[in-house]
């Protein structure tokens, strides 16, 4: 029995080769793998001694040879194949152990050149993997060091790997080469300016208990490279398994948290914020957010952008919450909250990055792709379009409202004061309907003056401004851009309301 070993990831390969030799296998190896094995005392045959041909072109050509691929592809149960190998002096190769040049990690380097990337495109490796995987009934193909132990155990017990194992390893090898080729294709197409194909590379995180409803099956996948503000790359510290709806809601919460540098807390239900606030610390932010809507936060998700401390954990503990998300938890906070059996505690990287983030949304038979809406234009006094000018405190609340309303389902209206939401109107078919909901919520809290209202889209009529005036709104921030903007400005001037146009809308369908 002969095994050909040629690996870029050399973890565990010496012990694997030693075990194969102990079991009577011959080892063929190439380049750096051969040197490592020989230096480690493993008897190895040079690939050039098998092919009768030296490695050439700086190692670009070494395994692309009939004595390699004939030994891999020949069917042992086909007399014509057996005879062809005999006539040409080709021996069987019963195992290929190959993993590929590190193309993905190469192109991830910030200073990588295209020449460096191309030199890390493996040719011989994928060819050997595909040949071995095609002939899986006779050949064992290995591309993952985590399989070494299982393979050795089966050979020790059975004299060879089992057919079922060889089939699984074949499928794994084709997956490996497919992912590799897709990564190369995506890179080369980007360099060539081609965009008519989209290659996605996601791996399974977990099979979920069910989807949006119990009769729907669901799975959770993540992309290859880690990104911040991602539950897919978060760490669950405590609690039961996440559900489909938990993941959706948590993702929405993380997108809101991304907006704020100052201490911030958001409570979220059904992908809409039900309470959000900034504070001098995370405890104050939580207290304000909770007081904003004690009813809706029941069974919701909470996210903060600072380490969760013991005092805040004690304040949160009596409230029924599904998930708490933070960049970290103090040891005391973790101990306090871990007494709640089902509460999920998620630690998520919240380090900012300039990397472009994309959003993928499935539709029947298709996929929509857009840049994630991470840009939020700061509200400044020079955006004022009314005679009434906002105060500095109102400018601060306008900025707060503007960063929250972009994450509320359109049509979206939020009403805020002192860096805290007082009312949220989401998903209504007309904007005045959303405004009515948000303003009534604020009124129910007993706040009737000095309010700031934010809208994710422009006002098509002046009715929202008229309604806002009845509830004590002092300042409004909206994108502007309606053909009837002048009507809204005029109404605001009549009511003594300051209004700013940002020139940027934030619809969230």
BAROKE-858357 format. One record per residue (C-alpha): residue in one letter; x, y, z negated; residue number from 0. Coordinates in steps of 0.5 Angstrom, whole numbers, plus 500, padded with zeros to 3 digits. Each point is the difference from the previous one (the first is absolute). Example, Ala and Ser with C-alpha at 12.3 -4.5 7.8 and 13.67 -1.06 7.14 Angstrom:
2
ATOM/rest/px/py/pz/nr
ATOM/A/525/491/484/0
ATOM/S/502/507/502/1
//
This chain:
509
ATOM/rest/px/py/pz/nr
ATOM/X/500/500/500/0
ATOM/X/503/507/502/1
ATOM/X/498/507/497/2
ATOM/X/502/506/504/3
ATOM/X/500/506/495/4
ATOM/X/501/507/502/5
ATOM/X/497/505/495/6
ATOM/X/500/508/499/7
ATOM/X/497/499/493/8
ATOM/X/505/496/497/9
ATOM/X/497/499/493/10
ATOM/X/500/493/498/11
ATOM/X/503/497/506/12
ATOM/X/506/497/497/13
ATOM/X/496/496/495/14
ATOM/X/495/498/506/15
ATOM/X/506/498/504/16
ATOM/X/504/496/495/17
ATOM/X/493/496/498/18
ATOM/X/499/498/508/19
ATOM/X/508/498/500/20
ATOM/X/499/496/494/21
ATOM/X/494/496/503/22
ATOM/X/504/499/506/23
ATOM/X/498/505/505/24
ATOM/X/505/503/505/25
ATOM/X/500/508/499/26
ATOM/X/501/504/507/27
ATOM/X/501/508/498/28
ATOM/X/502/506/504/29
ATOM/X/504/506/498/30
ATOM/X/499/503/493/31
ATOM/X/496/494/498/32
ATOM/X/506/495/502/33
ATOM/X/505/505/496/34
ATOM/X/496/500/494/35
ATOM/X/498/493/500/36
ATOM/X/508/498/501/37
ATOM/X/502/505/495/38
ATOM/X/495/496/495/39
ATOM/X/503/493/502/40
ATOM/X/495/498/504/41
ATOM/X/502/496/506/42
ATOM/X/497/503/506/43
ATOM/X/500/499/508/44
ATOM/X/502/507/504/45
ATOM/X/494/501/505/46
ATOM/X/505/501/505/47
ATOM/X/503/493/499/48
ATOM/X/493/497/502/49
ATOM/X/498/505/506/50
ATOM/X/508/499/502/51
ATOM/X/499/508/502/52
ATOM/X/503/505/495/53
ATOM/X/496/506/497/54
ATOM/X/500/506/505/55
ATOM/X/498/507/501/56
ATOM/X/501/502/492/57
ATOM/X/496/494/498/58
ATOM/X/494/502/505/59
ATOM/X/500/493/503/60
ATOM/X/502/494/496/61
ATOM/X/493/495/499/62
ATOM/X/497/502/507/63
ATOM/X/503/493/503/64
ATOM/X/496/493/502/65
ATOM/X/504/496/495/66
ATOM/X/496/504/495/67
ATOM/X/494/501/503/68
ATOM/X/500/493/503/69
ATOM/X/501/497/493/70
ATOM/X/494/504/497/71
ATOM/X/495/499/505/72
ATOM/X/501/493/503/73
ATOM/X/494/496/497/74
ATOM/X/503/493/497/75
ATOM/X/494/496/502/76
ATOM/X/501/502/508/77
ATOM/X/505/495/503/78
ATOM/X/501/505/506/79
ATOM/X/502/506/495/80
ATOM/X/505/495/496/81
ATOM/X/503/498/506/82
ATOM/X/501/507/502/83
ATOM/X/504/501/494/84
ATOM/X/504/494/501/85
ATOM/X/502/502/507/86
ATOM/X/502/507/498/87
ATOM/X/504/498/493/88
ATOM/X/495/504/496/89
ATOM/X/498/498/493/90
ATOM/X/494/501/496/91
ATOM/X/499/506/495/92
ATOM/X/495/498/495/93
ATOM/X/500/506/496/94
ATOM/X/501/508/501/95
ATOM/X/501/504/495/96
ATOM/X/500/507/502/97
ATOM/X/498/507/498/98
ATOM/X/500/506/504/99
ATOM/X/505/507/501/100
ATOM/X/497/505/495/101
ATOM/X/496/504/505/102
ATOM/X/495/503/496/103
ATOM/X/505/502/494/104
ATOM/X/505/503/506/105
ATOM/X/494/505/503/106
ATOM/X/498/502/493/107
ATOM/X/507/503/499/108
ATOM/X/499/508/500/109
ATOM/X/506/501/505/110
ATOM/X/499/493/504/111
ATOM/X/502/501/507/112
ATOM/X/496/497/506/113
ATOM/X/507/496/502/114
ATOM/X/500/497/492/115
ATOM/X/493/498/501/116
ATOM/X/501/497/506/117
ATOM/X/506/496/498/118
ATOM/X/496/497/494/119
ATOM/X/495/497/505/120
ATOM/X/501/493/500/121
ATOM/X/500/495/506/122
ATOM/X/502/494/498/123
ATOM/X/497/499/494/124
ATOM/X/493/501/502/125
ATOM/X/501/495/506/126
ATOM/X/503/495/495/127
ATOM/X/494/501/495/128
ATOM/X/495/499/506/129
ATOM/X/503/494/503/130
ATOM/X/500/496/493/131
ATOM/X/493/503/499/132
ATOM/X/498/497/506/133
ATOM/X/503/493/499/134
ATOM/X/497/500/493/135
ATOM/X/498/493/500/136
ATOM/X/508/498/500/137
ATOM/X/503/506/498/138
ATOM/X/500/504/493/139
ATOM/X/500/508/501/140
ATOM/X/502/504/494/141
ATOM/X/500/508/500/142
ATOM/X/498/501/493/143
ATOM/X/505/499/494/144
ATOM/X/495/498/495/145
ATOM/X/498/494/504/146
ATOM/X/507/497/499/147
ATOM/X/498/496/493/148
ATOM/X/494/497/503/149
ATOM/X/504/498/506/150
ATOM/X/505/497/496/151
ATOM/X/495/496/496/152
ATOM/X/497/497/506/153
ATOM/X/506/498/503/154
ATOM/X/502/497/493/155
ATOM/X/494/496/499/156
ATOM/X/498/498/507/157
ATOM/X/506/500/505/158
ATOM/X/498/506/503/159
ATOM/X/494/506/500/160
ATOM/X/493/498/501/161
ATOM/X/496/501/506/162
ATOM/X/495/505/496/163
ATOM/X/506/504/498/164
ATOM/X/503/500/507/165
ATOM/X/494/503/503/166
ATOM/X/499/505/494/167
ATOM/X/507/502/501/168
ATOM/X/499/501/508/169
ATOM/X/494/504/498/170
ATOM/X/505/504/496/171
ATOM/X/505/501/505/172
ATOM/X/496/502/505/173
ATOM/X/497/506/495/174
ATOM/X/507/502/499/175
ATOM/X/502/501/507/176
ATOM/X/493/503/502/177
ATOM/X/501/505/494/178
ATOM/X/507/501/502/179
ATOM/X/498/501/507/180
ATOM/X/494/505/498/181
ATOM/X/505/504/496/182
ATOM/X/505/501/506/183
ATOM/X/494/501/505/184
ATOM/X/498/506/496/185
ATOM/X/506/503/499/186
ATOM/X/502/500/507/187
ATOM/X/493/502/502/188
ATOM/X/501/506/496/189
ATOM/X/507/502/503/190
ATOM/X/497/499/507/191
ATOM/X/494/504/498/192
ATOM/X/495/495/502/193
ATOM/X/493/500/495/194
ATOM/X/495/495/504/195
ATOM/X/502/494/495/196
ATOM/X/499/500/493/197
ATOM/X/504/495/496/198
ATOM/X/498/499/492/199
ATOM/X/504/496/495/200
ATOM/X/497/499/494/201
ATOM/X/500/494/495/202
ATOM/X/495/497/495/203
ATOM/X/500/503/493/204
ATOM/X/494/495/498/205
ATOM/X/494/497/502/206
ATOM/X/495/504/496/207
ATOM/X/494/497/497/208
ATOM/X/495/503/505/209
ATOM/X/499/506/504/210
ATOM/X/496/506/499/211
ATOM/X/494/496/498/212
ATOM/X/501/492/497/213
ATOM/X/497/497/507/214
ATOM/X/506/503/504/215
ATOM/X/507/497/500/216
ATOM/X/506/505/499/217
ATOM/X/508/500/500/218
ATOM/X/505/505/498/219
ATOM/X/506/502/504/220
ATOM/X/506/505/500/221
ATOM/X/505/503/505/222
ATOM/X/507/497/500/223
ATOM/X/503/507/497/224
ATOM/X/498/503/493/225
ATOM/X/497/506/500/226
ATOM/X/498/505/494/227
ATOM/X/493/501/498/228
ATOM/X/499/493/502/229
ATOM/X/496/494/496/230
ATOM/X/502/495/505/231
ATOM/X/507/501/497/232
ATOM/X/498/502/493/233
ATOM/X/501/495/494/234
ATOM/X/494/498/496/235
ATOM/X/502/500/492/236
ATOM/X/494/497/497/237
ATOM/X/493/498/502/238
ATOM/X/496/495/504/239
ATOM/X/501/500/508/240
ATOM/X/498/506/504/241
ATOM/X/494/500/505/242
ATOM/X/499/503/507/243
ATOM/X/496/505/497/244
ATOM/X/505/502/494/245
ATOM/X/506/500/506/246
ATOM/X/496/505/504/247
ATOM/X/498/504/494/248
ATOM/X/507/500/497/249
ATOM/X/503/502/507/250
ATOM/X/495/506/500/251
ATOM/X/502/502/493/252
ATOM/X/508/500/502/253
ATOM/X/498/504/506/254
ATOM/X/497/506/496/255
ATOM/X/506/499/495/256
ATOM/X/505/501/505/257
ATOM/X/497/507/501/258
ATOM/X/503/503/493/259
ATOM/X/507/501/497/260
ATOM/X/497/503/493/261
ATOM/X/497/495/495/262
ATOM/X/494/497/503/263
ATOM/X/494/495/499/264
ATOM/X/495/497/504/265
ATOM/X/494/496/499/266
ATOM/X/497/496/506/267
ATOM/X/494/497/502/268
ATOM/X/498/497/507/269
ATOM/X/506/503/503/270
ATOM/X/498/507/498/271
ATOM/X/503/504/494/272
ATOM/X/495/501/494/273
ATOM/X/504/504/496/274
ATOM/X/507/503/501/275
ATOM/X/504/505/496/276
ATOM/X/507/503/499/277
ATOM/X/503/501/493/278
ATOM/X/506/502/496/279
ATOM/X/501/493/500/280
ATOM/X/497/493/502/281
ATOM/X/496/500/493/282
ATOM/X/497/507/502/283
ATOM/X/499/498/507/284
ATOM/X/496/493/498/285
ATOM/X/496/504/495/286
ATOM/X/497/505/504/287
ATOM/X/499/495/506/288
ATOM/X/496/495/495/289
ATOM/X/496/506/498/290
ATOM/X/498/502/507/291
ATOM/X/496/494/501/292
ATOM/X/500/495/494/293
ATOM/X/494/496/503/294
ATOM/X/503/499/507/295
ATOM/X/507/498/498/296
ATOM/X/497/494/496/297
ATOM/X/503/494/504/298
ATOM/X/504/504/504/299
ATOM/X/507/501/502/300
ATOM/X/505/505/497/301
ATOM/X/507/502/503/302
ATOM/X/505/505/497/303
ATOM/X/506/503/502/304
ATOM/X/505/499/494/305
ATOM/X/502/495/495/306
ATOM/X/494/497/496/307
ATOM/X/501/502/493/308
ATOM/X/497/497/494/309
ATOM/X/496/506/498/310
ATOM/X/497/499/507/311
ATOM/X/499/493/500/312
ATOM/X/496/500/493/313
ATOM/X/496/505/503/314
ATOM/X/498/496/506/315
ATOM/X/500/494/496/316
ATOM/X/492/500/498/317
ATOM/X/498/502/507/318
ATOM/X/498/494/505/319
ATOM/X/505/501/506/320
ATOM/X/502/495/505/321
ATOM/X/507/502/502/322
ATOM/X/505/505/497/323
ATOM/X/505/502/505/324
ATOM/X/507/504/498/325
ATOM/X/507/501/502/326
ATOM/X/502/496/493/327
ATOM/X/497/498/494/328
ATOM/X/503/502/493/329
ATOM/X/501/493/496/330
ATOM/X/495/503/495/331
ATOM/X/495/501/505/332
ATOM/X/501/494/503/333
ATOM/X/499/496/494/334
ATOM/X/494/504/498/335
ATOM/X/496/499/507/336
ATOM/X/502/493/500/337
ATOM/X/495/498/495/338
ATOM/X/495/501/505/339
ATOM/X/500/493/504/340
ATOM/X/497/502/506/341
ATOM/X/503/507/501/342
ATOM/X/505/500/506/343
ATOM/X/506/505/499/344
ATOM/X/504/501/506/345
ATOM/X/507/504/500/346
ATOM/X/501/503/507/347
ATOM/X/505/504/503/348
ATOM/X/499/507/501/349
ATOM/X/506/503/502/350
ATOM/X/499/505/506/351
ATOM/X/503/498/507/352
ATOM/X/500/504/507/353
ATOM/X/499/493/504/354
ATOM/X/494/501/504/355
ATOM/X/494/496/497/356
ATOM/X/495/497/505/357
ATOM/X/492/497/499/358
ATOM/X/497/494/503/359
ATOM/X/493/500/500/360
ATOM/X/496/494/504/361
ATOM/X/494/500/504/362
ATOM/X/497/495/504/363
ATOM/X/505/497/505/364
ATOM/X/505/506/499/365
ATOM/X/504/504/495/366
ATOM/X/501/507/499/367
ATOM/X/506/503/498/368
ATOM/X/502/507/497/369
ATOM/X/505/503/496/370
ATOM/X/498/500/493/371
ATOM/X/497/507/498/372
ATOM/X/506/502/495/373
ATOM/X/500/507/502/374
ATOM/X/496/505/496/375
ATOM/X/501/508/501/376
ATOM/X/501/504/494/377
ATOM/X/495/505/499/378
ATOM/X/502/507/499/379
ATOM/X/497/507/499/380
ATOM/X/502/502/507/381
ATOM/X/495/494/503/382
ATOM/X/494/505/497/383
ATOM/X/495/502/505/384
ATOM/X/495/504/495/385
ATOM/X/500/506/497/386
ATOM/X/501/497/493/387
ATOM/X/507/498/499/388
ATOM/X/501/493/495/389
ATOM/X/503/501/494/390
ATOM/X/507/496/498/391
ATOM/X/496/495/496/392
ATOM/X/495/499/506/393
ATOM/X/505/499/505/394
ATOM/X/503/495/495/395
ATOM/X/493/496/500/396
ATOM/X/499/501/507/397
ATOM/X/507/496/501/398
ATOM/X/497/495/496/399
ATOM/X/493/499/503/400
ATOM/X/504/500/507/401
ATOM/X/504/494/498/402
ATOM/X/494/497/497/403
ATOM/X/495/501/505/404
ATOM/X/504/497/506/405
ATOM/X/499/493/496/406
ATOM/X/493/500/500/407
ATOM/X/495/497/505/408
ATOM/X/498/505/505/409
ATOM/X/496/504/500/410
ATOM/X/504/502/493/411
ATOM/X/499/506/495/412
ATOM/X/503/500/493/413
ATOM/X/499/505/495/414
ATOM/X/506/502/495/415
ATOM/X/502/504/495/416
ATOM/X/507/501/496/417
ATOM/X/503/494/504/418
ATOM/X/494/495/498/419
ATOM/X/495/497/505/420
ATOM/X/493/502/497/421
ATOM/X/496/497/506/422
ATOM/X/501/496/506/423
ATOM/X/495/499/506/424
ATOM/X/502/495/505/425
ATOM/X/498/497/506/426
ATOM/X/493/503/502/427
ATOM/X/498/501/507/428
ATOM/X/500/508/499/429
ATOM/X/505/504/496/430
ATOM/X/494/504/496/431
ATOM/X/498/493/497/432
ATOM/X/507/499/498/433
ATOM/X/500/507/497/434
ATOM/X/494/499/496/435
ATOM/X/502/494/497/436
ATOM/X/507/503/498/437
ATOM/X/497/506/497/438
ATOM/X/494/496/496/439
ATOM/X/506/496/497/440
ATOM/X/504/507/498/441
ATOM/X/493/503/497/442
ATOM/X/499/493/496/443
ATOM/X/506/502/497/444
ATOM/X/498/507/498/445
ATOM/X/505/503/504/446
ATOM/X/497/506/504/447
ATOM/X/505/505/502/448
ATOM/X/507/501/502/449
ATOM/X/499/493/504/450
ATOM/X/505/499/506/451
ATOM/X/497/496/506/452
ATOM/X/504/496/505/453
ATOM/X/497/497/507/454
ATOM/X/504/495/504/455
ATOM/X/496/503/507/456
ATOM/X/498/507/502/457
ATOM/X/493/502/498/458
ATOM/X/495/500/507/459
ATOM/X/496/505/496/460
ATOM/X/500/505/494/461
ATOM/X/495/495/496/462
ATOM/X/506/497/496/463
ATOM/X/502/507/498/464
ATOM/X/493/502/498/465
ATOM/X/499/494/496/466
ATOM/X/507/501/497/467
ATOM/X/499/507/498/468
ATOM/X/493/497/496/469
ATOM/X/505/496/496/470
ATOM/X/505/505/498/471
ATOM/X/506/498/505/472
ATOM/X/505/506/500/473
ATOM/X/505/497/505/474
ATOM/X/499/495/506/475
ATOM/X/506/497/504/476
ATOM/X/498/497/507/477
ATOM/X/503/498/507/478
ATOM/X/496/506/504/479
ATOM/X/500/499/507/480
ATOM/X/492/500/501/481
ATOM/X/497/504/506/482
ATOM/X/496/503/494/483
ATOM/X/506/501/495/484
ATOM/X/498/508/500/485
ATOM/X/493/498/497/486
ATOM/X/503/496/494/487
ATOM/X/505/506/499/488
ATOM/X/495/505/500/489
ATOM/X/495/496/495/490
ATOM/X/507/499/496/491
ATOM/X/501/508/500/492
ATOM/X/492/501/498/493
ATOM/X/501/495/494/494
ATOM/X/507/503/498/495
ATOM/X/503/493/501/496
ATOM/X/507/500/502/497
ATOM/X/502/495/506/498
ATOM/X/506/497/503/499
ATOM/X/501/497/507/500
ATOM/X/505/495/500/501
ATOM/X/500/498/508/502
ATOM/X/501/493/498/503
ATOM/X/494/495/499/504
ATOM/X/500/493/497/505
ATOM/X/494/496/502/506
ATOM/X/500/493/497/507
ATOM/X/495/495/503/508
//
